[in-house]
Amino acid sequence: MRDDAPANRDEQIAKDGTLPSPRPTKPEAQAHGRKVIDGGFLVLCALTLAAALAVGLTRGWDRVAVLGTDGLAFVVVLMPKILCGVFVASALPVLLPREKVAGWVGPDSGTRGLFYAAIAGAVIPGGPMMTFPLAAGLLAAGADLAAALTCVTAWSLYGLNRTLIWELSFLNADLVGLRVLLCLPLPILLGLAVRRLA
């Protein structure tokens, strides 16, 4: 620090009448550090161009235009759900005390914490647009990796929304019940394995 630098905010205001530039908060600094165009994005662009070229050469360029239009329409439908999921995930670390979250589903929460995470995964409404942002939000709020993976695995294996609405509508109740029963311990076992390896 320079010798002539003002020691605090009030001294700078008194010296030159200007306010010091606020330091960016941690989330702001992380947001500024994110790249819109990274390696993953470039790979996806290359795959998209290759797929469009293959479809155009084999099925005609009109088909490429139809697929592009359908894709954009799907993005329009999907985007509000993604935005809501990301917003909720961003709000979790702000709304939930980190100490409590760590106590519920943190690294020292034991099997009970994994049980809580499995229940949360089972009752989360919606699809991946909500589940994965919520899991990321829990990680940021103080949950450990084992609990986050337990939550996502429970959602994928026996999420109530999918099980009640879809599976029971098409499959026999005994079959669905047997599948859920066999899958019940798997998310918790996965969480225990992750903590064991960590």
Residue pairs with C-beta under 8 A, 6 or more apart in sequence:
6 12
6 15
6 20
9 19
9 20
12 18
12 19
12 20
13 19
24 32
27 90
52 64
52 67
52 68
55 63
55 64
55 67
56 63
56 64
78 129
81 126
81 127
81 129
81 130
82 129
82 133
84 129
84 130
85 126
85 129
85 130
85 131
85 132
85 133
85 134
86 133
88 130
88 133
88 134
88 137
89 133
89 134
89 136
89 137
89 140
90 137
91 137
92 134
92 137
92 138
92 140
92 141
93 137
93 140
93 141
93 142
96 141
96 142
98 141
98 142
99 142
100 142
101 138
101 141
101 142
101 143
102 108
102 109
102 142
102 143
103 109
104 113
104 116
104 143
105 113
105 114
105 116
105 117
105 138
105 142
105 143
105 144
105 147
105 151
106 113
106 142
106 143
106 144
106 147
107 144
107 146
107 195
107 198
109 116
109 144
109 147
111 188
111 192
113 147
114 146
114 147
114 150
114 187
114 188
114 191
114 192
115 188
116 147
117 138
117 143
117 147
117 148
117 150
117 151
117 154
117 187
117 191
118 150
118 151
118 153
118 154
118 187
118 188
118 191
119 154
120 151
120 154
121 131
121 150
121 151
121 152
121 153
121 154
121 155
121 156
121 159
121 187
122 154
122 155
122 158
122 159
122 160
123 159
123 160
124 130
124 131
124 134
124 151
124 155
124 159
124 161
125 161
126 161
131 151
131 152
131 155
131 159
132 152
134 151
135 148
135 151
135 152
136 148
138 147
138 148
138 151
139 145
139 148
144 195
144 198
145 194
145 198
146 190
146 191
146 192
146 194
146 195
146 198
147 191
149 187
149 190
149 191
149 194
150 187
150 188
150 190
150 191
151 187
153 186
153 187
153 190
154 187
157 180
157 183
157 186
157 187
158 179
158 180
158 183
158 184
163 176
163 180
167 176
167 179
168 176
